[in-house]
Amino acid sequence: MIDKDRDLEILSTFMKYNSVYKHNLTMLKFDENNWILRRKVYKSKLTFDYFIHGIESGNRKILAEAITLIESENEKDRDLANDIIDTCLPKSGKSIRIGVTGVPGVGKSTFIETVGLQFLEKGKKVAVLSIDPSSITTKGSILGDKTRMELLSKSENAFIRPSSAGKQLGGIAKHTKEAMLLCEAAGFDVIIIETVGVGQSETMVYNMVDFFLLLMLAGAGDELQGIKRGIMEVSDAIVITKSDGQNIQLAKKAVNAYKTALHYFPQKNLNWVPKVLDYSFINKKSVEKVVQLICDYFSNSEFIIHKRKEQEKEWMYEHFKNLVLEDLTKMDKNIIENVLSDLNNNKTNAFKAAQILFTLFKKNEKN
């Protein structure tokens, strides 16, 4: 697909799902050729030097453009994206990395904003990478986290980047790791990753951050809910949100329940015992306690270095799997269609079909 056709496809897709924008373009007598020309001029400035200079100088606009580039599925963008990541890598790794997860409605965005503002008061630069769930039908996402973090987004020392989860599981987007590295290279001291927020399965982000924080609602589950394997046992802290008004006593009760539940898990880190706190965004002292808890965790730098080395191994395997899957999509579609046809006609089952595809894939790699 040539660039002009790709640009027109982007425009038509956007107009398809945005009737207001389509109406405005019609009223303004939109000139398609002029739009393509302006887009061509814009893309011509997106060079390696443009991105590197912008990132190193902490330019938030260029940082956002660089993240858009690394998230691109266009093969033409891949080489430039890889060069940018390779150049930024030695400049990354100096921030503290925090993962925040919890069920929808627990108050993740409000929590991140209040904690982020506290770090700003301490003179830190804060970057938030928020992951939004994707529509099964349109594949799109709302990406509205900036509107829920209005005060934080106004600060020049804060950067908020929402991304679509796409087909990626584990609560994060496909290129969240690379986006985090670019934010570190841009000079941000605190990176907060807000996961999709679907519950027990969001443990992939644990292999990306230093401190993994789970937000819970009082009354949403008892100790039996707490002792389920998965997200609870990898959490470095649990925060019971909305501990204010008539909910204070319920939140205190939940804190005690989760403290008891944590005793059922083996200690995963000899340097840290997971903590449980209650919190309310209208209670500044409770916010300060959470921030102090996070700062206490990072007092042991040797442990953080060791943890990141182990995480790099996990991400090497994860990236390898993604590369294999990308190669699989490049296989002859007729071969895949034949296997799918046999599956649909009950001539084989899903396990055998997968084995057939894998065998054909290996033969294709040898050729």
Helices and strands as residue ranges (DSSP letters): H 3-16, H 19-27, H 32-44, H 48-56, H 60-71, H 75-88, G 89-91, E 96-102, H 108-121, E 126-132, H 145-148, H 150-153, E 158-164, H 176-185, E 190-194, G 204-207, E 211-217, H 223-226, E 237-241, G 245-247, H 248-262, E 275-278, H 284-297, H 301-329, H 333-344, H 350-366
